[in-house]
Amino acid sequence: MGKLTQEQRRAASRDLTLTYLQNYYVEWRYTKVLTIQKLINHRYTFYDELTDLIKSAGDSIGDATIAQEVHNGLYFDAIAQVIQYIEDLFALLRASKQPDFFIKNIITYKAGEVTSWIRSIKPAITVLAPIFHFPDDLKLGIESDQEKFDVCCKNIETHIEEIIVFFKNYEFFYNQYKHGLAVAMRPFGSVYSKEMVAKDKTGEIAPFLAVYDNMNLSAGFKKGTARTTQGIMMPGLTDNVAPYLSKLAEENNYLRFVPPPDFPTFNMDLLVKKAALICNCIRLFMFNYANQLQSDGKTFQFRLPNEDFSKATQFTFQKGD
């Protein structure tokens, strides 16, 4: 068999990419976040049959474990889903920059390169238009249509900026949970009492989420894992630790809690909204990219987001005759 020509490769890649997009279920991580939210809301019922397996030492009925460790773990898992969703979005956008090698670049993409790109990308319309596959300079004959287009362009800038900010704020949280050993599932070291479990069941106790950092404060402030607005909490200050805390900190050999950046207002609704936003951005990308791949190069449809992304509505425009 002879060598692929550019035209043959492009045609093959188009067909394979369209197959990939048709098989991709964009709503999966959004569904996962909603599932976790439902698990949290019904955790005592759902985990009732597992209490003998998941109970903590000294917890005779398992409810204390469900109230604290399981509750916290579900929140951590939801954060991880949202961060991975963001990586999915930007991996797709990045792979589409080389249409002839989209499949190669999406199936075996380098996560480190994608996350570095997320941290560095500027959410300006001139940057976003090529990767979301729509023109940034479309001139429409009807003034109201032009105004709608301009507003939608601003919307996508705002949405992507919001997604990038969330990623930067929660990437450390995700990394600590992903590796498993740097998460405080039981932050204060004790099993919940019966009184605390009772309060948790009535919604009187919000989960206290914290991951560990061992970096000294100077490095923490620079890295963003230490914030004076949230206070500095260092657990485990026993008589054997407290006198030598400064030296241990210099060695990056101590424990420091890092709460969520949105603490104390952080809640599950925030994660659901972020997941919905990311889901709609991927939907938008997939519609635009598929239409561009199948267009004649002169006329194609593309979509831009409505301001209220929660309604999953998008405006459709057309370029060309």
C-alpha positions as a Markdown table, in Angstrom:
| # | Residue | x | y | z |
|---|---|---|---|---|
| 1 | Met | 0.0 | 0.0 | 0.0 |
| 2 | Gly | 1.3 | 3.4 | -1.0 |
| 3 | Lys | 2.0 | 6.4 | 1.2 |
| 4 | Leu | -1.0 | 8.4 | 2.4 |
| 5 | Thr | -1.5 | 11.7 | 0.6 |
| 6 | Gln | -2.5 | 14.7 | 2.6 |
| 7 | Glu | -6.0 | 14.6 | 1.1 |
| 8 | Gln | -6.3 | 10.9 | 1.9 |
| 9 | Arg | -5.2 | 11.4 | 5.5 |
| 10 | Arg | -7.6 | 14.3 | 5.9 |
| 11 | Ala | -10.5 | 12.3 | 4.6 |
| 12 | Ala | -9.7 | 9.4 | 6.8 |
| 13 | Ser | -9.2 | 11.5 | 9.9 |
| 14 | Arg | -12.5 | 13.3 | 9.2 |
| 15 | Asp | -14.4 | 10.0 | 9.2 |
| 16 | Leu | -12.6 | 8.7 | 12.3 |
| 17 | Thr | -13.2 | 11.9 | 14.1 |
| 18 | Leu | -16.9 | 12.0 | 13.3 |
| 19 | Thr | -17.1 | 8.4 | 14.5 |
| 20 | Tyr | -15.3 | 9.4 | 17.7 |
| 21 | Leu | -17.7 | 12.3 | 18.3 |
| 22 | Gln | -20.7 | 10.2 | 17.7 |
| 23 | Asn | -19.6 | 7.7 | 20.3 |
| 24 | Tyr | -18.6 | 10.3 | 22.9 |
| 25 | Tyr | -21.1 | 10.8 | 25.7 |
| 26 | Val | -20.5 | 14.4 | 26.7 |
| 27 | Glu | -22.9 | 14.2 | 29.7 |
| 28 | Trp | -21.2 | 11.4 | 31.5 |
| 29 | Arg | -19.1 | 13.4 | 34.0 |
| 30 | Tyr | -22.1 | 15.8 | 34.6 |
| 31 | Thr | -24.2 | 12.7 | 35.3 |
| 32 | Lys | -21.5 | 11.5 | 37.7 |
| 33 | Val | -21.5 | 14.8 | 39.6 |
| 34 | Leu | -25.3 | 14.6 | 39.8 |
| 35 | Thr | -25.1 | 11.0 | 41.0 |
| 36 | Ile | -22.7 | 12.0 | 43.7 |
| 37 | Gln | -25.0 | 14.8 | 44.8 |
| 38 | Lys | -27.8 | 12.3 | 45.0 |
| 39 | Leu | -25.6 | 9.9 | 47.0 |
| 40 | Ile | -24.8 | 12.7 | 49.4 |
| 41 | Asn | -28.5 | 13.6 | 49.9 |
| 42 | His | -29.4 | 9.9 | 50.5 |
| 43 | Arg | -26.2 | 8.7 | 51.9 |
| 44 | Tyr | -27.7 | 7.1 | 55.1 |
| 45 | Thr | -30.2 | 5.1 | 53.1 |
| 46 | Phe | -27.7 | 4.1 | 50.3 |
| 47 | Tyr | -24.9 | 3.0 | 52.6 |
| 48 | Asp | -27.1 | 1.4 | 55.2 |
| 49 | Glu | -26.3 | -2.1 | 54.0 |
| 50 | Leu | -22.6 | -1.4 | 53.9 |
| 51 | Thr | -22.1 | -0.1 | 57.4 |
| 52 | Asp | -20.6 | -3.4 | 58.7 |
| 53 | Leu | -17.9 | -3.1 | 56.0 |
| 54 | Ile | -17.2 | 0.6 | 56.1 |
| 55 | Lys | -17.5 | 1.4 | 59.8 |
| 56 | Ser | -14.6 | 3.0 | 61.6 |
| 57 | Ala | -13.0 | 1.7 | 64.8 |
| 58 | Gly | -15.3 | 2.4 | 67.7 |
| 59 | Asp | -18.3 | 3.1 | 65.4 |
| 60 | Ser | -20.7 | 0.3 | 66.2 |
| 61 | Ile | -23.4 | 1.2 | 63.7 |
| 62 | Gly | -21.5 | 2.9 | 60.9 |
| 63 | Asp | -23.5 | 6.1 | 60.8 |
| 64 | Ala | -20.5 | 8.1 | 62.1 |
| 65 | Thr | -18.4 | 7.0 | 59.2 |
| 66 | Ile | -21.2 | 7.9 | 56.7 |
| 67 | Ala | -21.6 | 11.3 | 58.4 |
| 68 | Gln | -17.9 | 12.2 | 58.1 |
| 69 | Glu | -15.5 | 10.1 | 56.1 |
| 70 | Val | -18.0 | 9.0 | 53.4 |
| 71 | His | -19.5 | 12.4 | 53.2 |
| 72 | Asn | -16.1 | 14.1 | 52.8 |
| 73 | Gly | -15.0 | 11.4 | 50.3 |
| 74 | Leu | -18.0 | 12.0 | 48.1 |
| 75 | Tyr | -17.2 | 15.7 | 48.0 |
| 76 | Phe | -13.6 | 15.0 | 47.0 |
| 77 | Asp | -14.8 | 12.7 | 44.3 |
| 78 | Ala | -17.1 | 15.3 | 42.9 |
| 79 | Ile | -14.3 | 17.9 | 42.8 |
| 80 | Ala | -12.1 | 15.3 | 40.9 |
| 81 | Gln | -14.9 | 14.7 | 38.4 |
| 82 | Val | -15.2 | 18.5 | 37.6 |
| 83 | Ile | -11.4 | 18.9 | 37.3 |
| 84 | Gln | -11.2 | 15.9 | 35.0 |
| 85 | Tyr | -14.1 | 17.3 | 33.0 |
| 86 | Ile | -12.1 | 20.5 | 32.4 |
| 87 | Glu | -9.2 | 18.4 | 31.2 |
| 88 | Asp | -11.6 | 16.6 | 28.9 |
| 89 | Leu | -12.7 | 19.9 | 27.4 |
| 90 | Phe | -9.2 | 21.3 | 26.8 |
| 91 | Ala | -7.9 | 18.0 | 25.5 |
| 92 | Leu | -10.6 | 18.1 | 22.9 |
| 93 | Leu | -9.9 | 21.7 | 22.0 |
| 94 | Arg | -6.2 | 21.1 | 21.8 |
| 95 | Ala | -6.5 | 17.9 | 19.7 |
| 96 | Ser | -8.7 | 19.8 | 17.2 |
| 97 | Lys | -5.9 | 22.2 | 16.4 |
| 98 | Gln | -4.5 | 19.4 | 14.2 |
| 99 | Pro | -7.5 | 18.0 | 12.4 |
| 100 | Asp | -5.4 | 15.5 | 10.4 |
| 101 | Phe | -4.1 | 13.9 | 13.7 |
| 102 | Phe | -7.1 | 14.5 | 16.0 |
| 103 | Ile | -7.5 | 10.8 | 16.8 |
| 104 | Lys | -3.8 | 10.4 | 17.6 |
| 105 | Asn | -3.8 | 13.4 | 19.8 |
| 106 | Ile | -7.0 | 12.7 | 21.7 |
| 107 | Ile | -6.6 | 9.0 | 22.4 |
| 108 | Thr | -3.0 | 9.3 | 23.7 |
| 109 | Tyr | -2.9 | 12.9 | 24.8 |
| 110 | Lys | -0.3 | 14.0 | 27.3 |
| 111 | Ala | -2.1 | 15.2 | 30.4 |
| 112 | Gly | 0.8 | 17.4 | 31.6 |
| 113 | Glu | 0.8 | 19.4 | 28.3 |
| 114 | Val | -3.0 | 19.9 | 28.5 |
| 115 | Thr | -2.9 | 21.1 | 32.2 |
| 116 | Ser | -0.1 | 23.5 | 31.4 |
| 117 | Trp | -2.1 | 24.9 | 28.5 |
| 118 | Ile | -5.1 | 25.4 | 30.7 |
| 119 | Arg | -3.0 | 27.4 | 33.2 |
| 120 | Ser | -1.5 | 29.6 | 30.4 |
| 121 | Ile | -4.3 | 30.1 | 27.9 |
| 122 | Lys | -5.9 | 33.5 | 27.6 |
| 123 | Pro | -9.7 | 33.4 | 27.3 |
| 124 | Ala | -9.8 | 36.1 | 24.6 |
| 125 | Ile | -12.2 | 35.7 | 21.7 |
| 126 | Thr | -9.2 | 35.7 | 19.2 |
| 127 | Val | -7.8 | 32.7 | 21.0 |
| 128 | Leu | -11.1 | 30.9 | 21.6 |
| 129 | Ala | -12.7 | 31.2 | 18.2 |
| 130 | Pro | -10.1 | 29.0 | 16.3 |
| 131 | Ile | -10.3 | 26.2 | 18.9 |
| 132 | Phe | -14.1 | 26.4 | 19.2 |
| 133 | His | -14.3 | 26.6 | 15.4 |
| 134 | Phe | -16.2 | 29.7 | 14.7 |
| 135 | Pro | -15.3 | 33.1 | 13.1 |
| 136 | Asp | -14.5 | 35.9 | 15.5 |
| 137 | Asp | -15.1 | 38.6 | 12.9 |
| 138 | Leu | -18.5 | 37.6 | 11.5 |
| 139 | Lys | -20.5 | 40.5 | 10.1 |
| 140 | Leu | -24.2 | 40.1 | 10.0 |
| 141 | Gly | -26.7 | 42.1 | 7.9 |
| 142 | Ile | -29.3 | 42.5 | 10.6 |
| 143 | Glu | -28.3 | 44.6 | 13.6 |
| 144 | Ser | -30.1 | 42.5 | 16.2 |
| 145 | Asp | -28.3 | 39.4 | 14.9 |
| 146 | Gln | -24.9 | 41.2 | 15.1 |
| 147 | Glu | -25.7 | 42.3 | 18.7 |
| 148 | Lys | -26.6 | 38.7 | 19.6 |
| 149 | Phe | -23.4 | 37.4 | 18.0 |
| 150 | Asp | -21.2 | 39.9 | 19.9 |
| 151 | Val | -22.9 | 39.1 | 23.2 |
| 152 | Cys | -22.4 | 35.4 | 22.6 |
| 153 | Cys | -18.7 | 35.9 | 21.9 |
| 154 | Lys | -18.5 | 37.7 | 25.2 |
| 155 | Asn | -20.4 | 34.9 | 26.9 |
| 156 | Ile | -17.9 | 32.3 | 25.8 |
| 157 | Glu | -15.0 | 34.4 | 27.0 |
| 158 | Thr | -16.7 | 34.7 | 30.4 |
| 159 | His | -17.5 | 31.0 | 30.6 |
| 160 | Ile | -14.0 | 29.8 | 29.7 |
| 161 | Glu | -12.4 | 32.3 | 32.1 |
| 162 | Glu | -14.7 | 30.9 | 34.9 |
| 163 | Ile | -13.6 | 27.4 | 34.1 |
| 164 | Ile | -9.9 | 28.2 | 34.1 |
| 165 | Val | -10.2 | 30.0 | 37.4 |
| 166 | Phe | -11.9 | 27.0 | 38.9 |
| 167 | Phe | -9.2 | 24.7 | 37.6 |
| 168 | Lys | -6.4 | 26.8 | 39.0 |
| 169 | Asn | -8.1 | 27.0 | 42.4 |
| 170 | Tyr | -8.9 | 23.3 | 42.7 |
| 171 | Glu | -6.1 | 21.6 | 40.8 |
| 172 | Phe | -4.1 | 21.2 | 44.0 |
| 173 | Phe | -7.2 | 19.7 | 45.8 |
| 174 | Tyr | -7.6 | 17.3 | 42.9 |
| 175 | Asn | -3.9 | 16.2 | 42.9 |
| 176 | Gln | -3.9 | 15.6 | 46.7 |
| 177 | Tyr | -7.1 | 13.5 | 46.4 |
| 178 | Lys | -5.9 | 11.6 | 43.3 |
| 179 | His | -2.8 | 10.4 | 45.0 |
| 180 | Gly | -4.9 | 9.4 | 48.0 |
| 181 | Leu | -2.5 | 9.8 | 50.9 |
| 182 | Ala | -2.7 | 13.6 | 51.2 |
| 183 | Val | -6.4 | 13.9 | 52.1 |
| 184 | Ala | -7.8 | 14.5 | 55.6 |
| 185 | Met | -10.9 | 12.3 | 55.4 |
| 186 | Arg | -11.2 | 12.6 | 59.2 |
| 187 | Pro | -9.8 | 16.2 | 59.7 |
| 188 | Phe | -9.9 | 16.4 | 63.5 |
| 189 | Gly | -8.9 | 12.8 | 64.1 |
| 190 | Ser | -12.0 | 11.6 | 65.9 |
| 191 | Val | -15.1 | 9.6 | 65.0 |
| 192 | Tyr | -18.3 | 11.6 | 65.1 |
| 193 | Ser | -20.3 | 11.4 | 68.3 |
| 194 | Lys | -23.9 | 10.3 | 68.2 |
| 195 | Glu | -24.9 | 14.0 | 68.8 |
| 196 | Met | -22.8 | 15.1 | 65.7 |
| 197 | Val | -24.3 | 12.3 | 63.6 |
| 198 | Ala | -27.8 | 13.5 | 64.6 |
| 199 | Lys | -26.9 | 17.0 | 63.6 |
| 200 | Asp | -25.5 | 15.8 | 60.3 |
| 201 | Lys | -28.7 | 14.0 | 59.5 |
| 202 | Thr | -30.7 | 17.2 | 59.9 |
| 203 | Gly | -28.2 | 19.2 | 57.8 |
| 204 | Glu | -26.8 | 21.2 | 60.8 |
| 205 | Ile | -23.2 | 20.3 | 60.1 |
| 206 | Ala | -21.5 | 21.2 | 56.9 |
| 207 | Pro | -18.6 | 18.9 | 55.9 |
| 208 | Phe | -15.2 | 20.2 | 56.7 |
| 209 | Leu | -13.0 | 19.5 | 53.7 |
| 210 | Ala | -9.2 | 19.7 | 53.9 |
| 211 | Val | -6.2 | 18.3 | 52.1 |
| 212 | Tyr | -2.7 | 18.3 | 53.4 |
| 213 | Asp | 0.2 | 20.4 | 52.4 |
| 214 | Asn | 3.7 | 20.1 | 53.9 |
| 215 | Met | 5.2 | 23.2 | 52.2 |
| 216 | Asn | 6.4 | 26.0 | 54.4 |
| 217 | Leu | 4.2 | 29.1 | 54.5 |
| 218 | Ser | 6.4 | 31.1 | 52.2 |
| 219 | Ala | 6.2 | 28.5 | 49.5 |
| 220 | Gly | 2.5 | 28.0 | 50.3 |
| 221 | Phe | 1.7 | 31.6 | 49.8 |
| 222 | Lys | 3.5 | 31.6 | 46.5 |
| 223 | Lys | 1.8 | 28.4 | 45.4 |
| 224 | Gly | -1.6 | 29.5 | 46.6 |
| 225 | Thr | -2.1 | 26.7 | 49.1 |
| 226 | Ala | -1.9 | 29.1 | 52.0 |
| 227 | Arg | -4.2 | 32.1 | 52.3 |
| 228 | Thr | -4.4 | 34.6 | 55.2 |
| 229 | Thr | -8.1 | 35.1 | 54.4 |
| 230 | Gln | -8.8 | 31.5 | 55.4 |
| 231 | Gly | -6.4 | 31.4 | 58.3 |
| 232 | Ile | -3.6 | 28.9 | 58.8 |
| 233 | Met | -4.4 | 25.6 | 60.4 |
| 234 | Met | -1.7 | 23.2 | 61.4 |
| 235 | Pro | -3.0 | 19.9 | 63.0 |
| 236 | Gly | -0.9 | 17.6 | 65.1 |
| 237 | Leu | 0.8 | 20.3 | 67.2 |
| 238 | Thr | 1.8 | 18.0 | 70.1 |
| 239 | Asp | 4.4 | 18.7 | 72.7 |
| 240 | Asn | 6.9 | 16.9 | 70.5 |
| 241 | Val | 6.0 | 19.0 | 67.5 |
| 242 | Ala | 5.2 | 22.5 | 68.6 |
| 243 | Pro | 8.7 | 23.6 | 69.9 |
| 244 | Tyr | 10.3 | 22.6 | 66.6 |
| 245 | Leu | 7.6 | 23.7 | 64.2 |
| 246 | Ser | 9.8 | 26.4 | 62.5 |
| 247 | Lys | 12.5 | 23.9 | 61.8 |
| 248 | Leu | 10.1 | 21.3 | 60.6 |
| 249 | Ala | 8.5 | 23.9 | 58.3 |
| 250 | Glu | 11.8 | 24.8 | 56.9 |
| 251 | Glu | 12.3 | 21.1 | 56.0 |
| 252 | Asn | 8.7 | 20.9 | 54.5 |
| 253 | Asn | 8.2 | 18.2 | 57.1 |
| 254 | Tyr | 5.0 | 19.2 | 58.9 |
| 255 | Leu | 1.2 | 19.1 | 58.3 |
| 256 | Arg | -0.9 | 22.1 | 57.2 |
| 257 | Phe | -4.5 | 22.0 | 56.3 |
| 258 | Val | -5.7 | 23.5 | 52.9 |
| 259 | Pro | -9.5 | 24.1 | 52.8 |
| 260 | Pro | -11.4 | 24.6 | 49.5 |
| 261 | Pro | -10.7 | 28.0 | 47.9 |
| 262 | Asp | -14.4 | 28.8 | 48.2 |
| 263 | Phe | -14.5 | 27.9 | 51.9 |
| 264 | Pro | -16.7 | 28.5 | 53.9 |
| 265 | Thr | -19.4 | 29.0 | 51.1 |
| 266 | Phe | -18.2 | 25.9 | 49.2 |
| 267 | Asn | -21.1 | 23.4 | 48.6 |
| 268 | Met | -22.3 | 20.7 | 46.2 |
| 269 | Asp | -24.4 | 23.2 | 44.1 |
| 270 | Leu | -21.2 | 25.0 | 43.1 |
| 271 | Leu | -19.8 | 21.7 | 41.6 |
| 272 | Val | -23.0 | 20.9 | 39.8 |
| 273 | Lys | -23.1 | 24.4 | 38.2 |
| 274 | Lys | -19.5 | 24.1 | 37.1 |
| 275 | Ala | -20.1 | 20.6 | 35.6 |
| 276 | Ala | -23.2 | 22.0 | 33.7 |
| 277 | Leu | -21.1 | 24.8 | 32.3 |
| 278 | Ile | -18.3 | 22.5 | 31.2 |
| 279 | Cys | -20.8 | 20.1 | 29.7 |
| 280 | Asn | -22.3 | 22.8 | 27.5 |
| 281 | Cys | -18.9 | 24.0 | 26.4 |
| 282 | Ile | -18.1 | 20.5 | 25.2 |
| 283 | Arg | -21.5 | 20.3 | 23.4 |
| 284 | Leu | -20.8 | 23.6 | 21.7 |
| 285 | Phe | -17.3 | 22.4 | 20.6 |
| 286 | Met | -18.6 | 19.1 | 19.3 |
| 287 | Phe | -21.4 | 20.8 | 17.2 |
| 288 | Asn | -19.0 | 23.3 | 15.7 |
| 289 | Tyr | -16.2 | 20.9 | 15.0 |
| 290 | Ala | -18.4 | 18.3 | 13.4 |
| 291 | Asn | -20.1 | 20.9 | 11.2 |
| 292 | Gln | -16.7 | 22.3 | 10.2 |
| 293 | Leu | -15.3 | 18.9 | 9.3 |
| 294 | Gln | -18.4 | 18.2 | 7.0 |
| 295 | Ser | -18.6 | 21.7 | 5.5 |
| 296 | Asp | -17.6 | 22.7 | 2.0 |
| 297 | Gly | -15.3 | 25.4 | 3.4 |
| 298 | Lys | -17.7 | 28.1 | 2.4 |
| 299 | Thr | -20.9 | 27.6 | 4.5 |
| 300 | Phe | -21.2 | 26.0 | 7.9 |
| 301 | Gln | -23.3 | 26.4 | 11.0 |
| 302 | Phe | -21.8 | 27.0 | 14.4 |
| 303 | Arg | -23.1 | 27.7 | 17.9 |
| 304 | Leu | -22.3 | 30.1 | 20.7 |
| 305 | Pro | -23.5 | 30.1 | 24.3 |
| 306 | Asn | -26.5 | 31.8 | 25.8 |
| 307 | Glu | -25.7 | 33.8 | 29.0 |
| 308 | Asp | -27.7 | 31.3 | 31.1 |
| 309 | Phe | -25.7 | 28.2 | 30.5 |
| 310 | Ser | -27.8 | 26.3 | 33.0 |
| 311 | Lys | -30.6 | 26.1 | 30.5 |
| 312 | Ala | -28.3 | 24.4 | 28.0 |
| 313 | Thr | -29.5 | 26.8 | 25.3 |
| 314 | Gln | -27.2 | 27.9 | 22.5 |
| 315 | Phe | -27.6 | 30.2 | 19.5 |
| 316 | Thr | -26.9 | 28.9 | 16.0 |
| 317 | Phe | -25.3 | 31.1 | 13.4 |
| 318 | Gln | -24.3 | 30.4 | 9.8 |
| 319 | Lys | -21.2 | 31.5 | 7.9 |
| 320 | Gly | -21.3 | 31.8 | 4.2 |
| 321 | Asp | -24.0 | 32.1 | 1.6 |
